[in-house]
Structure formats: C-alpha cells, structure tokens
Amino acid sequence: MDKKTAGSWLIHHSNKLQGVNNPLSFEKTLVAGKAGILLSAISADTERTIPAEKLNVLAKASNISLMLELPNLLNILKDNDYIDVSKTGEVVALGVTSESVLNHTADIFAKLAPDPIEFGAIDLAEKASIAPVRASEIRSEIADLHHLAAADVDQLFTESGDIGFVESEQLDAKETLLFNGNLFRRETSGKLMLVLDSLAAQERQLLADFTELLKRKACIDVDTVRRMLGEGLFNKVSSIGLFDISIVNNNVSNTGFVTLPSAFSKFGSNSMVDDAFDLAKAFLSSVTYGITKSDYARGNIRMVDALLSALIRGEAVGPVSAIGQDYKVLELKGVVQVFHGQKKGRSGPMLRLLKREIGELARKAIREGDVSEHSLTVLPTASLIGYVGPEVNRSVQRRKQLQNSPRATNDMLSALRMGVF
C-alpha cells in the first residue's frame, strides 16, 4: 500500500475514532490522523503564516481540543519540519498539497511506532474497500501479515466493526461479510454492473437511469433522488456507499445532495486519496450554491469557469457581499482565504484560493459534468455555515437501514464479493 492510500485510511480511521470514548488500541492512529487533519487545515500551496487566534479557530473546526490536543500536534508537526512556531504563537506552515499531507500523515504514523493491530486495521479496511470479504477468509491473512495472535485478531475484528473501520452483513450464524463505504471510489463500472444484476428488473432500470443522469449532472439534490428511486432502493444503495450524500447547512435548514463516490476518478485520480478530507466536494457544493442561489446584487456566479480559472491562477476575486457569507465552510477547512480588499473602485469581501489542486478538481468536474442551474435547485438561500461529508451521512443511513431491514443489502454485497477486481 502506498503512503497516500495509507494516509487516507488514517484520516478515515481518525474521523471514526472521534466518536469513541477510549480508543486506546488505536491511539497512534488517532494522533497521526489528527496531525494530518490539522496540517491540511493550516497549510496552503505556498508558505503561510497563521496567527494564534486563527490557528485556534481552525483547530476547533477540525474537532481538535485546544488544551489537550493542539500543543502536542503542533510539536509533532514542528519536530517533522512541516511547520515552525514563533514565541508569540504564530505558525508558519510550509507549502504542501493535499497529496503531500497524506504522505506526511503516513510518515508521522510510522514514526509513532504503532502497534501491529493498528497496521492490521488499515489493511483490513483496504481489503474490505476493494470488494466485500468474508471474515473467515481474511483472518489468517491479516494475522500472518502482522504477526497477530488469535486473541489480537479477535480484538481487531471486533473493534474495527464497533468503531466503523469496516462494517458487516451477517450471512448466517457463523459467517459475516465485511465491507466499508469506499467500495465505489475505485473500479466503479464493474461493481455497478454487479449491483444492477443483483436487483429486481424494475429496480435495475431505475438505478441505471439515475446513474446515467448523475454522470451528466455531477450532483443532484437528495429529494429528487428519493423520488426517482423510491425510498426502499434509495436506502439500500446509499447505505453501502453506491452514492455519496453530502449535507450543506445554514441557520435555516439542512440540504443534501448526491454525487458519485468516483466523481474525480475519471480525471486520472484516486477519488479516495483526492477527496480524503472532503475538500473537493465541499468546494464544488459552495460553487454550485453561488451558481444557483446568489442573486446578481450579492454576487451571483455567472461565468463559473472564468471564476475558477482566476482563482487557480492565484488571483483574488471580488469584492461582493456573498463572499463574506457563502464560503465560511471552506475557510474553516483551509481551502480559501476571505479578506477585505479593493478592486475596480469597490471594496468589500474578497476571496483567494489556498489549495489550487482543489480548485482544479472542481473545475474539471464542472467542465465534464453539468453543474449548472439545473443541478441543485433546492439549496437554501441563507449563507452556508456547515458541511457534513459523505461518510458521516452514509453511516447514518446504514444504521437506519439495519434497524429497518438487517439483510436488505445482502444480495448486493454478495454479488460484489463474487466479482473479480
């Protein structure tokens, strides 16, 4: 496994561990993952200086405790020469890309001398993301690879399921099928065909038609998807990660939209690696919001390609009032910088892109798909203040599906397991 992929799993596992009260078995996974999350939030394409107050805001937005975690994480990043910290608390972060952050996360993890069970959790998640796998078939492989005793393997499989590194579908009294939400981020076409083949004829046609529509439009609001697929089919396919559901929220309501997990893979990228921090889809949602819901007076985006091209070139855009409201999520993720400036005789909020590769991914998605006024017609008109990524929403949907119909996804997962990838 290359370091980028390992770094992606560390970010994934760290996010899962934040919901665990006492993750002692995976403490170094959590530390390395949070170090990577913090580095992503504070870094840009070029060297960047972060005042102490801004650092605290970015840390809090990344679910990092200012007293208990931040000092230790800063020391780790400093010891690895990724940042420098002044006596006044300012942080100077070297220029890095998201790919570099993932490599650095893997390096930090290795230097922490993690327990074999932590390496095992990464390999188990990776294998369960390629295709669903029987627990009995993978146990000995993981044990041999990481020199784990039988009791340690039992602990690994139990805790990986409890925490959410992998999920299970009970086949019978003795056997479970393991998978996770990254099943459809790679090698999508063959897996989709297997899923279609496992469905009834009517469901197969509905899903095939919707998938083609989603490929053309890039993103579609959740309400439309539910109407097209029906509640039962929607719940089944979203719970195994066939589609990504993202939520944008504001002080009025929460609104969901659907994208393909492999939305960026057609550009020669690994969707799992490129969107490990959900940055590309968060950026795409904010831009789409500006296209669909901002009126001219507050800064409606009319020439989106020209706007993104200017940002990618390093130019600041604005000033318009919408910039001060619609990009708060991206500010807190360290993707953009919002500041007060002047241009062409006007003054007000202006926007600068800090992570060029995220803008490039969004521009490619917009050029290849149809992120237009027809794509997200129900986004709210109040400013965006929050974003909930696809994996969190898939996990919620999965829990609902298990409560209602424990074996609803069994046929699809079994079909995927029989495929060769």
C-alpha positions as CSV (number, residue, x, y, z in Angstrom):
1,M,0.0,0.0,0.0
2,D,1.4,3.4,-0.9
3,K,1.8,6.2,1.6
4,K,-1.0,8.3,0.1
5,T,-3.5,5.5,0.5
6,A,-2.3,4.7,4.0
7,G,-2.6,8.4,4.9
8,S,-6.2,8.4,3.5
9,W,-7.1,5.5,5.8
10,L,-5.5,7.2,8.8
11,I,-7.7,10.2,8.2
12,H,-10.7,7.9,7.7
13,H,-9.9,6.0,10.9
14,S,-9.2,9.1,12.9
15,N,-12.6,10.6,12.0
16,K,-14.2,7.3,13.1
17,L,-12.3,7.3,16.4
18,Q,-13.5,10.7,17.3
19,G,-16.8,9.1,18.3
20,V,-15.1,6.6,20.6
21,N,-14.7,7.3,24.3
22,N,-11.5,5.5,24.9
23,P,-9.6,4.5,21.7
24,L,-6.5,3.1,23.5
25,S,-5.9,0.3,20.9
26,F,-5.7,2.9,18.1
27,E,-4.2,5.9,20.0
28,K,-1.4,6.4,17.5
29,T,-3.8,6.2,14.6
30,L,-5.9,8.9,16.1
31,V,-2.8,11.1,16.8
32,A,-1.4,10.7,13.3
33,G,-4.8,11.3,11.7
34,K,-5.5,14.4,13.7
35,A,-2.0,15.7,12.9
36,G,-2.8,15.3,9.2
37,I,-6.2,17.0,9.6
38,L,-4.6,19.9,11.3
39,L,-1.8,20.2,8.7
40,S,-4.4,20.2,6.0
41,A,-6.4,23.0,7.7
42,I,-3.4,25.3,8.2
43,S,-1.4,24.7,5.0
44,A,-1.7,26.1,1.5
45,D,0.1,25.7,-1.8
46,T,2.8,28.2,-0.6
47,E,4.2,29.1,2.8
48,R,1.5,30.5,5.0
49,T,1.7,32.3,8.4
50,I,-1.2,31.6,10.8
51,P,-1.8,34.0,13.7
52,A,-2.5,32.2,17.0
53,E,-6.2,33.3,17.1
54,K,-6.8,32.0,13.5
55,L,-5.0,28.7,14.5
56,N,-7.4,28.2,17.4
57,V,-10.4,28.7,15.1
58,L,-9.1,26.2,12.5
59,A,-8.2,23.7,15.2
60,K,-11.7,23.9,16.8
61,A,-13.3,23.5,13.4
62,S,-11.3,20.3,13.0
63,N,-12.5,18.9,16.3
64,I,-9.1,19.3,17.9
65,S,-9.0,20.2,21.6
66,L,-7.1,23.5,22.2
67,M,-5.8,22.5,25.6
68,L,-5.5,18.7,25.4
69,E,-4.5,18.0,21.7
70,L,-3.3,21.1,19.9
71,P,0.0,21.6,21.7
72,N,1.0,18.0,21.2
73,L,0.0,18.0,17.5
74,L,1.9,21.3,16.9
75,N,5.0,19.7,18.5
76,I,4.7,16.7,16.2
77,L,4.4,18.8,13.1
78,K,7.3,21.0,14.2
79,D,9.5,18.0,15.0
80,N,8.9,16.7,11.5
81,D,9.8,20.2,10.0
82,Y,6.3,20.7,8.5
83,I,5.7,23.9,10.4
84,D,7.5,26.4,12.6
85,V,6.0,28.0,15.7
86,S,7.0,31.5,16.9
87,K,7.2,32.6,20.5
88,T,4.0,34.6,20.0
89,G,2.1,31.5,18.9
90,E,2.2,32.2,15.1
91,V,2.5,29.1,13.0
92,V,4.4,29.1,9.7
93,A,3.2,26.2,7.5
94,L,5.3,25.1,4.6
95,G,3.6,24.9,1.2
96,V,2.1,21.4,0.7
97,T,-0.6,19.8,-1.4
98,S,-3.3,17.5,-0.1
99,E,-1.4,14.6,-1.5
100,S,1.7,15.7,0.4
101,V,-0.4,15.9,3.6
102,L,-1.4,12.3,3.2
103,N,2.2,11.2,2.7
104,H,3.2,13.2,5.8
105,T,0.4,11.6,7.8
106,A,1.6,8.2,6.9
107,D,5.2,9.2,7.9
108,I,4.0,10.6,11.3
109,F,2.2,7.3,11.9
110,A,5.2,5.2,11.2
111,K,7.4,7.3,13.5
112,L,5.0,6.9,16.4
113,A,5.8,3.1,16.3
114,P,2.2,1.9,16.2
115,D,1.1,-1.5,17.4
116,P,0.7,-4.2,14.8
117,I,-3.1,-4.2,15.4
118,E,-3.1,-0.6,14.1
119,F,-1.4,-1.6,10.9
120,G,-3.9,-4.5,10.7
121,A,-6.8,-2.1,10.9
122,I,-5.5,-0.2,7.8
123,D,-5.0,-3.4,5.8
124,L,-8.4,-4.8,6.8
125,A,-10.1,-1.5,5.7
126,E,-8.3,-1.5,2.4
127,K,-9.2,-5.1,1.6
128,A,-12.8,-4.5,2.6
129,S,-12.9,-1.5,0.3
130,I,-11.9,-3.4,-2.8
131,A,-14.7,-5.9,-2.5
132,P,-16.8,-7.3,0.4
133,V,-14.8,-10.2,2.0
134,R,-15.8,-13.0,4.3
135,A,-14.3,-12.5,7.8
136,S,-13.2,-16.2,7.9
137,E,-11.3,-15.7,4.6
138,I,-9.3,-12.7,5.7
139,R,-8.5,-13.5,9.3
140,S,-5.5,-15.7,8.7
141,E,-4.1,-13.3,6.1
142,I,-4.2,-10.3,8.4
143,A,-2.8,-12.4,11.3
144,D,0.1,-13.7,9.3
145,L,0.9,-10.3,7.7
146,H,1.1,-8.5,11.0
147,H,2.1,-11.4,13.3
148,L,-1.0,-11.2,15.4
149,A,-2.0,-13.8,17.9
150,A,-5.6,-15.2,17.7
151,A,-6.7,-13.0,20.6
152,D,-5.3,-9.9,18.9
153,V,-7.1,-10.8,15.6
154,D,-10.4,-11.2,17.6
155,Q,-9.8,-7.8,19.1
156,L,-9.0,-6.2,15.8
157,F,-12.1,-7.6,14.0
158,T,-14.4,-6.7,16.9
159,E,-13.1,-3.2,17.4
160,S,-12.9,-2.5,13.7
161,G,-16.6,-3.3,13.4
162,D,-17.6,-1.4,16.6
163,I,-15.7,1.7,15.6
164,G,-16.7,1.7,12.0
165,F,-13.4,0.9,10.2
166,V,-15.4,-1.8,8.5
167,E,-19.0,-2.9,8.6
168,S,-20.5,-6.3,8.5
169,E,-23.5,-8.0,7.0
170,Q,-24.5,-11.3,8.7
171,L,-24.6,-14.1,6.2
172,D,-25.5,-16.8,8.7
173,A,-24.9,-17.8,12.3
174,K,-21.2,-18.3,11.8
175,E,-20.2,-16.0,8.9
176,T,-20.2,-12.3,8.2
177,L,-19.4,-10.2,5.2
178,L,-17.1,-7.2,5.7
179,F,-17.1,-4.0,3.6
180,N,-16.9,-0.3,4.1
181,G,-18.0,3.0,2.5
182,N,-15.1,3.2,0.0
183,L,-16.4,0.3,-2.2
184,F,-17.3,2.6,-5.1
185,R,-14.4,5.0,-5.1
186,R,-12.4,2.7,-7.4
187,E,-13.2,0.4,-10.3
188,T,-16.7,1.6,-10.3
189,S,-18.2,0.3,-13.6
190,G,-17.7,-3.4,-12.9
191,K,-19.1,-3.1,-9.4
192,L,-22.1,-1.1,-10.6
193,M,-22.9,-3.9,-13.1
194,L,-22.8,-6.5,-10.3
195,V,-25.1,-4.4,-8.1
196,L,-27.6,-4.0,-11.0
197,D,-27.5,-7.7,-11.7
198,S,-28.5,-8.4,-8.1
199,L,-31.6,-6.2,-8.3
200,A,-35.1,-6.9,-9.5
201,A,-35.8,-5.7,-13.1
202,Q,-37.7,-2.5,-12.1
203,E,-35.1,-1.5,-9.5
204,R,-32.3,-2.2,-12.0
205,Q,-33.8,0.1,-14.6
206,L,-34.4,2.9,-12.1
207,L,-30.9,2.7,-10.8
208,A,-29.3,2.5,-14.3
209,D,-31.3,5.6,-15.5
210,F,-30.4,7.6,-12.4
211,T,-26.7,6.7,-12.6
212,E,-26.5,8.0,-16.1
213,L,-28.3,11.2,-15.1
214,L,-25.9,11.7,-12.2
215,K,-22.9,11.2,-14.5
216,R,-24.2,14.1,-16.7
217,K,-25.2,16.5,-14.0
218,A,-22.4,15.8,-11.4
219,C,-24.7,16.4,-8.4
220,I,-28.4,16.2,-7.8
221,D,-30.5,17.1,-4.7
222,V,-31.5,14.3,-2.4
223,D,-35.2,14.9,-2.6
224,T,-35.1,14.4,-6.4
225,V,-33.1,11.2,-5.9
226,R,-35.6,9.8,-3.4
227,R,-38.5,10.5,-5.8
228,M,-36.6,8.8,-8.7
229,L,-35.5,5.7,-6.9
230,G,-38.1,5.3,-4.2
231,E,-37.4,5.2,-0.5
232,G,-36.5,1.4,-0.3
233,L,-34.0,1.4,-3.2
234,F,-32.5,4.7,-2.1
235,N,-31.9,3.4,1.4
236,K,-30.3,0.2,0.1
237,V,-27.8,1.7,-2.3
238,S,-26.9,4.7,-0.2
239,S,-26.1,2.6,2.9
240,I,-23.4,0.6,1.0
241,G,-21.8,3.8,-0.5
242,L,-23.0,3.5,-4.1
243,F,-23.6,7.2,-3.9
244,D,-22.1,10.0,-1.8
245,I,-24.6,12.1,0.2
246,S,-23.3,15.5,1.4
247,I,-25.1,17.9,3.6
248,V,-24.8,21.7,3.4
249,N,-26.4,23.6,6.2
250,N,-27.2,27.1,7.4
251,N,-29.2,28.7,10.1
252,V,-32.4,27.9,8.2
253,S,-32.2,24.2,7.1
254,N,-30.0,21.3,6.1
255,T,-30.0,20.3,2.4
256,G,-28.5,17.1,0.9
257,F,-27.1,16.4,-2.5
258,V,-25.8,13.3,-4.2
259,T,-22.5,12.8,-6.1
260,L,-20.7,9.7,-7.4
261,P,-18.0,8.4,-5.0
262,S,-15.7,8.2,-8.0
263,A,-16.6,11.7,-9.2
264,F,-13.0,12.7,-9.7
265,S,-11.5,9.3,-10.8
266,K,-12.2,10.0,-14.5
267,F,-9.6,12.7,-14.3
268,G,-6.9,10.1,-13.7
269,S,-7.1,10.5,-9.9
270,N,-7.7,8.2,-7.0
271,S,-11.0,9.5,-5.6
272,M,-10.3,8.1,-2.2
273,V,-7.0,9.9,-2.0
274,D,-8.0,13.2,-3.7
275,D,-11.1,13.7,-1.5
276,A,-9.8,12.3,1.7
277,F,-10.7,15.5,3.5
278,D,-13.9,16.0,1.6
279,L,-12.4,19.3,0.3
280,A,-13.2,18.9,-3.4
281,K,-16.9,18.1,-2.8
282,A,-17.2,20.9,-0.2
283,F,-15.7,23.3,-2.7
284,L,-18.0,22.0,-5.5
285,S,-21.0,22.4,-3.3
286,S,-20.2,26.0,-2.4
287,V,-19.5,27.0,-6.0
288,T,-22.8,25.4,-7.1
289,Y,-24.6,27.3,-4.4
290,G,-23.2,30.5,-5.8
291,I,-24.4,29.5,-9.3
292,T,-27.9,28.6,-8.2
293,K,-28.9,30.8,-5.3
294,S,-27.0,34.0,-5.2
295,D,-28.7,36.9,-7.0
296,Y,-26.7,39.5,-9.0
297,A,-26.6,42.1,-6.3
298,R,-24.9,39.8,-3.7
299,G,-22.6,38.1,-6.2
300,N,-24.2,35.5,-8.4
301,I,-21.7,33.3,-10.2
302,R,-22.4,33.5,-13.9
303,M,-19.0,32.7,-15.5
304,V,-18.0,29.8,-13.3
305,D,-15.2,28.6,-15.5
306,A,-13.7,32.1,-15.6
307,L,-14.0,32.5,-11.9
308,L,-12.3,29.2,-11.1
309,S,-9.6,29.8,-13.6
310,A,-8.8,33.1,-12.0
311,L,-8.7,31.5,-8.5
312,I,-6.4,28.7,-9.8
313,R,-4.1,31.3,-11.3
314,G,-3.7,32.8,-7.8
315,E,-5.9,35.9,-8.4
316,A,-8.2,37.3,-5.7
317,V,-11.8,37.6,-6.8
318,G,-14.5,40.1,-5.6
319,P,-15.4,42.2,-3.8
320,V,-19.0,41.0,-3.4
321,S,-21.1,40.5,-0.3
322,A,-21.7,36.8,-1.0
323,I,-18.0,36.0,-0.4
324,G,-18.3,37.0,3.2
325,Q,-21.2,34.6,3.7
326,D,-21.0,31.6,1.3
327,Y,-17.5,30.3,1.9
328,K,-17.3,30.0,5.7
329,V,-17.1,26.2,5.4
330,L,-14.2,26.4,3.0
331,E,-12.4,29.0,5.3
332,L,-12.6,26.6,8.2
333,K,-11.2,23.8,6.1
334,G,-8.3,26.0,5.0
335,V,-9.3,25.9,1.3
336,V,-9.8,29.6,0.8
337,Q,-8.9,32.9,2.4
338,V,-11.6,35.6,2.8
339,F,-10.3,39.1,3.4
340,H,-11.4,42.7,3.0
341,G,-10.0,44.3,-0.1
342,Q,-10.5,46.7,-3.0
343,K,-10.8,46.2,-6.7
344,K,-12.0,48.4,-9.6
345,G,-13.1,51.1,-7.3
346,R,-15.2,48.8,-5.0
347,S,-14.3,47.5,-1.6
348,G,-15.6,44.5,0.4
349,P,-15.1,40.8,1.0
350,M,-12.6,39.1,-1.4
351,L,-11.6,35.5,-2.0
352,R,-8.3,33.8,-2.6
353,L,-7.8,30.1,-3.2
354,L,-5.2,28.5,-0.9
355,K,-5.3,24.9,-2.3
356,R,-5.0,25.1,-6.0
357,E,-5.5,21.4,-6.7
358,I,-8.9,21.5,-5.1
359,G,-10.0,24.3,-7.5
360,E,-8.6,22.3,-10.4
361,L,-10.6,19.2,-9.4
362,A,-13.8,21.3,-9.1
363,R,-13.2,23.0,-12.5
364,K,-12.7,19.6,-14.2
365,A,-15.9,18.3,-12.6
366,I,-17.8,21.3,-13.8
367,R,-16.3,21.1,-17.4
368,E,-17.0,17.4,-17.7
369,G,-20.4,17.3,-16.0
370,D,-23.3,19.7,-15.9
371,V,-23.0,21.7,-12.6
372,S,-25.5,24.3,-13.8
373,E,-28.7,25.9,-12.7
374,H,-30.4,22.6,-13.1
375,S,-28.1,20.6,-10.8
376,L,-29.0,21.8,-7.3
377,T,-32.4,23.6,-7.4
378,V,-33.3,23.3,-3.7
379,L,-30.3,24.7,-2.0
380,P,-31.3,27.2,0.7
381,T,-30.8,31.0,0.2
382,A,-29.1,31.7,3.6
383,S,-25.4,31.6,3.8
384,L,-23.6,28.2,4.1
385,I,-22.2,27.7,7.6
386,G,-21.6,23.9,7.7
387,Y,-20.8,20.8,5.7
388,V,-21.3,17.2,6.6
389,G,-19.3,14.8,4.4
390,P,-20.4,11.7,2.6
391,E,-19.1,9.1,5.1
392,V,-20.9,10.5,8.1
393,N,-24.1,10.6,6.1
394,R,-23.6,7.1,4.8
395,S,-23.0,5.7,8.3
396,V,-26.3,7.3,9.5
397,Q,-28.1,5.8,6.5
398,R,-26.6,2.4,7.2
399,R,-27.8,2.5,10.8
400,K,-31.3,3.3,9.7
401,Q,-31.2,0.5,7.1
402,L,-30.0,-2.0,9.7
403,Q,-32.9,-1.0,12.0
404,N,-35.5,-1.4,9.3
405,S,-34.2,-4.4,7.3
406,P,-31.0,-6.1,8.5
407,R,-30.5,-8.1,5.3
408,A,-31.6,-5.5,2.8
409,T,-28.1,-5.1,1.3
410,N,-27.1,-8.8,1.4
411,D,-27.7,-9.6,-2.2
412,M,-25.8,-6.6,-3.5
413,L,-22.8,-7.2,-1.2
414,S,-22.7,-10.9,-2.0
415,A,-22.7,-10.1,-5.7
416,L,-19.8,-7.7,-5.2
417,R,-17.9,-10.3,-3.3
418,M,-18.2,-12.7,-6.3
419,G,-16.7,-10.2,-8.7
420,V,-13.0,-10.0,-9.6
421,F,-11.4,-6.6,-9.2
